[in-house]
Amino acid sequence: MDNQQVITILLIEDDSGLARLSQKKLQRLGYVVDIASNGQEGLSMFEDGEYDILLVDYDMPLCGGLEVIRSLKTKGALPPTIMVTGKGNEKIAVKAIKLGASDYIVKDVDLGYLELLPIVIDNVLQKDQLIREKQTMLEAVKESEERYRRLVELAPDGISIHVEGEFVFINPAGARLLGVSETDQPLGKSILDFVHPDYRQIVMMRLKDLEEQANMLTWTEEKFVRFDGTKVDIEMAGMPFKYKGKQAVQLIFRDITERKMAEQRLEYLALYDPLTDLPNRRAFFDRFSHSLAQAERYSHLVALLFIDLDHFKEVNDALGHDIGDLMLKEVTKRLKDCLRKSDVPARMGGDEFTVILTQIANTKDAEIVARRIVESIVRPYYIGGHECNIGVSIGIALYPTDGDGIEELLRKADFAMYNAKKIGNDVRFFSQ
């Protein structure tokens, strides 16, 4: 965010807790954030105030996010807008973008999206600024080719002109993106020389259509290979163009590597625990569902281990969360060392873990693995100059012996774990 400019945000969110968390997060970064508790209140506040950007929750009881966007779009007053949706509502987010929203972000149960929110906001603001700059640029073209050239050279996006498939012009921003030091270096070369091999065929077809059919090339995501061989994710658009009386193609391209990384990070946070790098609770249910489907199809036996660390809270409280986090990482390493590659460990939250043992021959196999885990985890830990000791209790439920549903097996494994906890450092199978 530009330190010289104060950005004012209207956050329309009916969950007051999430609204406050988002407000505090953004205020710490220098944004001014007002909160509306529903769509109707948000529209009223928007009419009375001046806001640079809207954050609109999709699911609200009074005037949902799509209605807010549609209302402002109808009035021609829609500012840069980010739709905030829950997992599973990506289609709604796409619909919001078609209505005029600038971008969207998906909530995750661990609130990891709050870390990505500033990146998305900054990207939307930059995009809005670039749109205004491009509009200014296009108006200037009508007045003077020289003025157009100067604006193009100052534009933050890469802009190039191609005649018969070869560069005849590229602005400084485009040269930097391609990794060349001078704007005359790409002249005479083809844009395909800088396109990643995986994308070369489709880019070639799009450029051919642009040249022969004179159709606009809408924004598409591609991958370039810079002059030094490094790869960069880009977003590219194009249009037919007249250059010195010749039929030409103008391309506009920008680096979207950071945005792609943010998207990948959001996808990661939706499925993995960032501390241990294990699948999280949501991913566990997906993996378990797949394992049960395979077991049913091929008549395999599957064991679910529910693992709870004993006395971890005491260590965490006595030595601090940093030591506790390091211990959880070491527990994860020891746990994974006890498993096969086909087995699926997951962190359910806090000091609770699960393991899906796939394709086991008999119940004895599950017990052997569980006791191996106990022996490994109860060994002393030497972390930050401290010797720490914890225990572990493991409950086991079997498919199909103890049930055929995910929730049922999880509940029975949890019940068995509590029976094991009565003794400590023990393994118990579920029993009626």
Helices and strands as residue ranges (DSSP letters): E 8-12, H 16-28, E 32-36, H 39-48, E 53-57, H 65-74, E 81-85, H 90-99, E 103-106, H 113-143, H 145-154, E 158-163, E 166-170, H 172-178, G 191-194, H 197-213, E 217-225, E 231-243, E 246-255, H 257-271, H 281-298, E 301-310, H 312-319, H 321-337, E 344-349, E 352-360, H 363-377, E 381-383, E 386-388, E 391-399, H 406-421, E 427-429
